[in-house]
């Protein structure tokens, strides 16, 4: 059969997924990424490891596809956004470990720029806020410390362009390109022109020659080099999207007001805001959803981001309070409530709509009545509360929410989605595939080569496995109010 592959390079792991014409998963391969925490608030990845894991998973899936007589038509790439790779394009060597989107080392730089009055210009040009979350602050941090001084061709890449360059040959003719959904997360792209902003480049001290060219999300980016992945030699790379925009695309949220929430390492909520740059909404950021190039218009999204969601579940696991992440729901359901405990998972600061990089995680309301079950329950409730804060901000910004489509590992919990429906006052639907990021990358890649003919064609292939209607909000409202008090203390 004919297959579309998706390379999903996330924060905790790299996955290659093979989809058929009906967007059903045929095969997949996964590898975990090593996490480095050199100092409190600092998070790093080995960029070479990311590339090697991508090549390994692609090779495995490609080899099995060839063995089984399948034909791979195209490859789509989706990736953790904002994470920044500094490297020498001449030698191909990274300048240091990649600085991950969760990293907070540039928080003071952002406060300095805010005090100097740059915030409004940054907001109006890029749609973003001055926060260490975004890529340009990481680039400036590296430049200020001279890590690029010895490079012949100093370059900065988000993970999509780093992988594209490696897969198409690296120093042997690799393609150095990015696309609008990833570029819009750097603090360097003008939302209207969808190209690098000279004013932002000057502000952060980044030369345009250090950056990849910006193009549409759906286009022919290049072909997989046979020297890199022999089993996929010549396969065209025809779609690239940042992971959260890819999940929005994979959830078929093609109409204004449709919203998706991904409960991954963090919790990310995106709402389709149409084909014009939307007005600024307090507490949220504006981003490019996708640029369909010759296939259609550019769509924009309003976005809220909570930096820690599934990462807090892993933290409980690493502490030994649960054996595996999948044990969380059962433990949370073993008690009727959290006995007054509130969990604020602000391990790396607070994102939308609070934007407090100095916040840190907290558990409040501890008493002798709080045990493992209550703590697990408090965490599940906190995941719902974080997303509620964002959906409330959408409404306050004038957006009418019609439906919330959910994906990501934690979306497997009925308890979480039931709490989410009641907290956010909207019907919540669980996608038939929790790996919506990979589905989105495959969808846009297949759309570009004509495997699917329209967005309606893709919409018809989306399925929900469960729906959750809002319940009586009295108790969750009281819990949310208590959580907001805990959040103030954090």
N, C-alpha and C positions, 0 to 999 in steps of 0.2 A: 504494500500500500504506500501511498504518498504521505510523508511526514513533514511537519514543521518542528524545528527544535527551538527551545528557549533556554538561554543561559541566564540563570538567576543568581547573581553574585550579591548575596545579602550581607548583613552585618555579622552573623554568627556562622554562616556557611555558604558554600557554593553548590548549586544544583543545576544539572542539565535535565530537561524534561522533553520527551517526545510526544507530540500531539498528532492525532489523526484529523481528517477533514471535519469531523463533528466536534472537535476540540476535546476529545476524550484522551486521557493519559494512556499512552502505550508503554512507555518505559521511562525510567529516571535513575539518576545516579547522584549521590550527595557526599560532600566532604565538609568537615567542620574546619572553621578558621581559628587559628591561634589568636587569643586575645592578650594584649600586653597593656599593663597598667603601671607605667614607670613611676608615677607620683599620683597623689590624690587629685582626682579631677582630670587626669590625663589618660587617654585611650588611644592605642596604636595598633596597626596591622602591618604585617610584612607584605609589601606590594608584590614581591616576587612569588610569595606563597599563593596569593590570590590568583595570579596568572597561571601558576603551575596547577592549582586545583581546577581552574577553569579548563585548562587543556586536558587534564586527566579525566574529568567527568564527560567532556565532549568526546574524547577518544573512546571511552567505554560505551557510551550510548551509540556513537557512530559505528563502532565495530559490530555491535549487536544488530543494529539496523541493517548493515550490509550482509551479515550472516543470515538474517531472516528474509532477505530478498526485498527489503523496503527501499524506497527512494527518498532521500532527504532533499526537499525542494528549497528550503531557506532556513536561516537562523535569525532569531531575534535575541537581543540582549536587554536585560533589565538589571538594575544595580542599586546598591546602597548609595544614596546621594550625599553630597557635601564632603564626604571623605576625600582627602586630597593627597595625591601622589606627586612628590617632587622627584624628577629624574633627568638624566642627561640623554637627550635624544641621539647624541652621537655614539655613546657607548651602550646605551640601554640600561644603565645601572641606576637604581633609585638613589637619591641623595641622602635619605634617611628613611625610617619607617613612615608609612602613611599615617596621617593624623585623621582620626575617625570623627565622624559627625558629632558624636557624644562628647568629644574632648572640650574642656573648658579653659584651657591655658590662655586663650586670648580674651577672656572676659574683661580684664582691665583695659586692654586696648580698645575694646568696644565702648567702655565707659568713657575713656578719654575722647574718642571721636564724637560721642554723644555730647559731652560737655563742650566740645569745640563747635557744636551747632550743625553737625553734618547729618543728623538723623532725618530731618524732613526731606532733604535732597535724596538721600539713599532710599527712603520710603517711596517717594514719588517716581524715582527712576527705575528701581528694581522690583518694587512691590514687597520688599522684605524689610526686616528690622535689623538694627545693628546688634547682632548677637554672635557669639563665638560658634554657634551651630553651623554657620555658613562658610563657604570655602575660602573666600578672599582673605579673611582674617588669618587663616592658617597659612596661606601663601605669604602674606606679609610677615608673619612670625618667622617663617623659614628664611625669607630674604633678609630680614633685619639681623639674623644671626649668622649670615654668611654661608649657609649650607649650600648655596648655588654658586658660590664664587669660583670653585674649581671646575665647574661644568663647561664643556665646550658649547653645548646647545642646551642651556637650562630650560626646563619645561615643567609645566604643572598640568596635571590631568585629574579629572574626576574618574571614578572607577570605570565608567563606560568607555571613555576614550583611551584609558590605559589598556583595557582588555582588547578593544578594537585594534589598537596599534600592535599589540602582541600577536593577536590571532592572524593578522594580515601580513606578518613577516618581521615586525619590530625593526631592527636596524637594517634589515634587508628589504626595504621598500614598504614598511608598515604605514598604514593610513592613519593620520592623526586628525580625527574629526570628533565632534560632539554634536549634540542636537539640543533643541530649544528647551525641553523639559528639564534636562540636567543643567544646562547653562543658566537657566533662570534661578538656580539654587546657589549660585556662586557669589552673589552681591556685585557681579561685574556686568551683567547683561541688562540692556535697556528693554523693558517689557514690550514697548511699542515697536521698536525696530527689530527686535529679536536678534540683536548682534551686540558685540562688546561695546560698552559705553566708554568713550574716551575720558569722561569725567570720573567714572568709577575706577578706571585703570590708574589714573593719576592719583586718586585718593589713596589707593592701596599700594601704589608703587610697583604695579605689575605691568610689564611690557606685553603688548599684544602678540609679539613673536613667540612668547612663552606658552601661548594657549592654542588649543585646537580650533580649527575652523568650525563655525556653527552652521548647521544645516537643518532641514526638516527631520522630524522623527521617523517618517516613512520615506525612505529613499534607498538607493543602492549605495551602501557604505563601502563596499569592497567584497572580497571573497576570502574564505579561509585558506591559508597557505598550506599546501601539501607537506611542506617541511615542518609545520607546526602540529597539525592534526591530519595525518595521512588518510584516515578513514573518512574525512570530510573535505578532502581537497577540492577546491573550486566551488564549494557551497556558498551562495551569496548571502551576505549579511544585509537584511533589507528592512529592519525595524529596530529602533533603540528607544527606550523610555526609562526614566528614573523609576524606582520601584513603586512609589506611591501613585504616581500618575499611571503607571502600568496596571496597578490594581484597579484604578478607576476605569481604565479602558477594558480590562479583563472582566469587570463586573457589569459591562455594557451600560455604564452611566452616561449615555450620550445626550440626554436631555437636561435642560437647565433645571436645577433644583434636586436632581438626583444626587445622593450622597453615599459614599462608601466609608467604612471604618475598617482599618487593618490593625489587628492586635498582634503585632510581631514583637521584635525587640523593644520598640516603642509602640505607641498607639497613634495612628495617623488618620485624620478625618478630612476628606476632600469632597467638595461640592462643585459640580459642574456649574460654572458661572456664565457660560455662553461664549460667543465669538468676539466680543469686544472686551478690552481691558476693564475690569469692574472697578467700582469705586472702592477706596480704602475702607476696610471694616476694622474697627478697634479690636485689638487682641489677636487678629488673624493675619496671615500673609497671603499675597496674591502670587500665583505661579502660572506658568504655561502648563496646560494639561497635556496637549499634544499638538504638533504641527504636521498635518497630513500632506503638506507639499502639493504636488500635482493632483492628489486624490481629493482634496477638500480644503477647508479653511482651518485656521488655528483656533483651538479652544483654550479657554482659561479656566482656572479653578481657584476657589478660596480654600485655604488649608489651615487646619489646626494640628499641632504636633505635641504629643506628650513624649518626653524623651525615654521614659522607662515604663514598660508594660510587661511583656514576657520576660524581660531581663530581671524583673523582681521575682518572678516565679522561679527562675533559675537560681536566684540568690537564696530563696527558701530551700531549694533542693540542695544547694552547696552547703548550707548550714546543717543539713540533715533532718530538717523538719518534715520533708517529704522525700520519698525515694526517687520518684520520677516526676516530671512536670505534669504528667497526666493524672497524678494522684490528687492534684489540688482540688478539683471539683468535689470528689467524694469526701474529702476531709472537710471542705466548707459546708457540705450538705449534712454532715454529721451533727451539726449544731443548729439551733433555731435562729441565732443572731450572733453578732460579734461581741456581745456583753459590754458594749460601750467602747471597744477598741476602735481606733481609726488608724489607717495605714496611709502615709503620704510617700509614694515611691519617687521622691525627688533626688535620687542618688547623684544625678549630674545636673541639677538645677531644674527649674520649671519652665516648660515651653508655653504654648498657647493655652489660654489667653492671658497668662500672667507675666511671662517673660522676665523671670527672676533667676539669673545665673548663679546668685549667691545662696539660693535655697538648697537645703539638703534633706535627705529622707528622714522620716520621723514615724514613730508609733506612739500614739497618745491614748489615754484612757485605760492604762494597764491596771489590772487588779488581780486578786487571787482567782477570780472567775474566768480569767483569760488563759486559755491553753492553746494547743496546736490548732484545734478546730476553729476557735474564734479568730486566731491570727490569719488562718487561711481564708475565712469568711471576710474578714476586713480587707484583705488584699483583693479578692474578687469584686467586692463592692467598690473599692478604690478605682479599679479599672473602668467600671461603669461611670463613676463620678468624673473621672478625667475626661471621658468622651462627652458626658453631659455638659461640662463647662464649655466645650467647643460647640456643641449643637445649640446651646443657649446663645453663644456669640453669633452664630449664623443667623438665628432668628432676630436678634437685636440689630443685626446689620441689614434686615429687610428681606432675607431669603426665606422663601416658603419651602419647608422640607416636606417632600412627598413620600420618601421611603429611604430606609437606611439598610444598605447591603453590606454584610460583614464577611470578612475572611481573616486568615492568619490563624496560627496555632491555637490561641486562646478562644477563638470563635467556636471551637468544638464544644464549649461548655454551655449547656442549656441555661444554667443558672445565670451566667454572665449576660447572655442575650436577653433573657427575660427581664433582668434588672435594667438592662440598657433601654429596652422598649419603654418601660415605665418611667425611667429617669428622663429620657429624651423626648417622651410624648410622641412617639412615631413608631409605625410598624417596622420591625426589624426582620430581615430575611437573611438566612444563612445560605451562602453560595454552595452549589454542588461540589465545587472544588475550593478548598481552603487556600490553595496556592494560586490565588488570582494574579499575583505579580507575574508568574511564569506564563499564565494564560494570556495576559495582556501583551507580553512581548511576542508570543507566538501569533496572536491575533493580528497585530499591526504588521508583522513580517509577512504573514500570509495574505493580508489585504494588499500589500504593496505589489506582490507578484501575481495578483488576480485569483488566488485560490478562493477567496471570498470576495464578493463583488460590491458590497456596500456595508455600511454600519448596521442597516436593518438585517442583513444576512447574519451578522455576528450577534445582534440582539436576539434573534430567534433561537440561537444556540445556548443562551444563558438559562440556567435552571437553578431553582432554590430547593433545598432539601427540608427546610423548616421555616416557619414564620412565627413571630412572637408579637402579640398585640399588647399595647399599654394596659397596665392594671391600675387599681386604685393607688394614687401617688402619695397618700398621707404619710406612710411609714418611710418610704424612700426619700421624701422631701425632708423629713426630720433627720434622717441619716446624712443626707447631703449637706444640710446646714451644719451639722456637727463636724463633717469632714472639712468644710470650708474654714471652721474655726481652727481645726488641726493644721490646715494648710497655712494659715496666718502665722502659727507658731514656728512652722518650718522655714 
